[in-house]
Structures are given as structure tokens and as C-alpha cells.
Amino acid sequence: MSRRNILSAANANLLALQALGGDTPLLVDSGGVFQPGVIAAANASRFTETFFDEPLTTYAVGFKDPNDIEATLEFFAPMTPTPERFTYKTTSSAEEFLSDADDIRAIGAPFKVVPYSGSEVEARTYNKGLTVIIDRKQQTPGWEQRTVARLLRRLWRNDLRRAIALLSAAATNTAKTWDTTAGKDPDQDVISELVAAATASGIRPNRIGYGDTAWSRRSISHRAQETAGGFASAMLTPQQLAQLLGVDEVRISKERYQTGAATKAEILNNLVLMFMALGGGDLEDASNIKRFVSPVEGGGNVRVFVQELGPHLVAVTVEHNSNIAITSTLGIRKFTVS
């Protein structure tokens, strides 16, 4: 059938539907083969089948940013796999740490009954993604992989900013001045705060994140003390400092984001965040923060589409499903360092 005949048949079908008042339901495009001219409701699977790019999706799943912004995101908001809609438990009461003197049962009497009032939250993940349009005259060897990498870094940066903003808002803040004044001890400040946090929540924070500026001020303050202890502390690596502080990991966030035409800003900046988070956790562990991630259609955590927009333009899209949430505010601590 010629293109003109196909269009004529399609128009005839459309006019017939309009004559019936538009109440006749359209056929459902279930992925089968239709005769030319048949009008059917759009099917998302047709788009997926047409524009889904498996090689680039495989690349996206295995991609590692040289600056490892994904690892920083995993540090501040560990991934928890979930379905698209799920229920998670919050930790908000002190009942876990109550102690009883009357747990001995008398003969003929029942055991003491104690209440637990844990709460559940209904939640879902959100479909997130970005698209970039590339002119064919700008395409050079490897442009598809570079484009996917660029979009992944941007998506991770977006979620990293969300995670740090949530932790910062939920934390108990203390202003600290780490300068060259005699008697300063930034590491002792953190140790004291960790003890206070453990007393408040019953669980000691196991992760500490320093902004680039905060870490720099810590080092300068230690060096200015002109003592053996000050010099030694100034030279500690994040791994060595974690051992000193008794936590699982210390990380320096050096990531920036664009705030204007020629302006970049640190994401964490002059903050020190102390919190509890478990890598490989589940919906019920005691982490302060979680990044719930559900698989995209077809499985996997990310998916790539490549769509031809015309003779000269190609659109590349990367999508994923996530939702970052504070699951417990207990014990989150923050220093704002000046």
C-alpha cells in the first residue's frame, strides 16, 4: 500500500471515530503487527524496543567515574535495593535501649509486657533521568560512551547534593572555629561529639564526611599547634584518622557543582557530618540515611536510550530510579567550621 493510501485509511478511521463521538476505545498496541491504517493507543514498549540501547546500557552499568563521585554518593547515602513501591521502618524511639529491673517472673505470673511503637513509612522511588542532544557534525569516535559518562556523573552529582542536604538539615549543628589559635584540637572535638551522639541515639556514628574546606582547616589548625601531637595529627590520612576516631570510614568530599556562568561551589564545603549508615543494608537497619534504588524496566539500575530526532540530531537519555530518605534523625551531628 502506498504512503498516500495509508494516510487516507488512517484519516478514514479517525473520521469514523469522531463520528461515533470519540467514545469507541482505541485498540491496544500489545506489540503485535497491525495492518496499515489501523489506529491504536501508544505503547511504551514500542519506544523501549525502538530506542533502548543495550551496549550503552551495559557500559553505563559498568562505568566508573575517574573521580569516583559514585563512591562519595555511596558513602553519604548507601544504596538499598527495593521494588518501586515499598515500606521501610524508621528508628525514632529510645525503647530499644530501655532497661528493666523487673524482668524476673514470679511463680504463677506472666512475664512483664513491654510495648514497642516502631513506625512504618510507605514510599516509592522516583524515575530520574537526563537527555542530551548531539549534532552529528559534533560526533567523534567514542562520543556515545562519553555522553553516557557525562550524564551519569551529573545524575550522581544531583543525588549527592540531595543526600548531603538531607543529612545537613537533620543534624544537630555545632559551630567550630579551627584556626591557628593555640590549644585547638579538631580531632578531639570530633571524638567528643561522637560520644554525645552515641548517648543520644544508643548507636555511635560510623561515618564522618569532611568538606574540602573543613578538612583543610583541620590540617592547618593541627599544624599551627607546633607540638608533636599537632604535627602527627596534621599528617593523618583519612584511613588513619578513622582508626583514631573509632569509625568505619572518613571521607573528604571534594566534589563541586556549577552555581553560575563562571562560579563553582563545594557540595559539602566547610561542614563535617557524623552519621550512621550501613553499606548493603536493608529496609529495617538502623542507618540514618538510605538511597532506595529500584531496577529500571528490563533489570539493572540504569538504562540508556538513543533516539534519532532527524537527519542531523541524536538524543541520548540515561535514566534510573531512586529516592533518598532520612530514616532516623537520632545521633546525626554536624560541625560548621570557620
Steps between C-alpha positions, in 0.01 A plus 500: 500500500635841405567773760204700364266201540627436853434860601157489337409184690626652827297817443193293421535310824547824693189656342302187583603529864407867511161420348437260785567777750849383587363245746618194312814378676818477299664166445784421739842473340623182666809474286351300214474587131219731384365552152586839349255771597393350834503750788602364841589644841870572542706231666806590705652164416520612134718794610716272713534247221592769249738724697636283782876465456631181660875553437491849649289378792762233567767771488296718739457217751876435506616861474728638772561873519875575530420734792268234647209728580287184519712378792443830680126464441514144635685630808242765587192304387559123469285322244213284622336292223119518503201454273347816356253525790605381843472547876793581727534528876617812681708505816366776721453375856720407795313175569783291355726615786262485796613285791277317748549395859177298507557243225496211749176304483330403825356150534155490344537843343564601136807680376494878494351638178698781338378712206688579180361784288706484185351669195490412131512738205344434161737624229596465135798564278496780244588467135797732435685563180666747267517538123762665282460572129807459281543633148651243265767751398620500863532123522849360531610141576372395843249787525221270621701367795622848591145632492371221723788559744425872512132438576580239767733740681232768492231263631727383782590859585129584523437216746815585698377856550162366613662262750725764655215750520284245684775405746588864562138595568447206740825544696555667835734785409794640696712790380875438526797727439802307379774755455859561603414598858696308764320210668281397206439126451253427217526122543413520869198713406378219274567228760297689760215547252498129414459415867210747530338354189527144636338610825215666309421209268655193661698436182832666429539667159719289275565747216644850497502719191720809477448772245814606314511830689436334839780248443740776400419701816545187713851445359604864533373516858698189601820622332478836675520338845875437454484188715585139423135405528390786277750417226412129518126568477547737206667221303232235557331357192120453506556127562732567794263760642214249482703267723572779746134604516371144518275518192470286188591769250604863465452660160593840359240633258678703234206512257385831354197610304434791267301783660534761227657575165851505647446395861550163667422409860594212728214265571606439864730802543575587865281231658589184690220243504492213750236232446414130500466318166544138400613392155293211366228572756133413483165672564521451877860574604581797721663723237432874519473527122429265209491529123220274387563372147255296292588333169403661172288310252694199381714483816814684603531836676543721191375497142608686186292606201626632167237674286538640149336843491561570134770485238752685718399465867522209745361500855673290769307440823613336824244410767491341844260463794593622848373672811725630781347519847600568859386185681611614846605841629651361819870563544565702185755769582644789299784747547492828312867592492635851474 
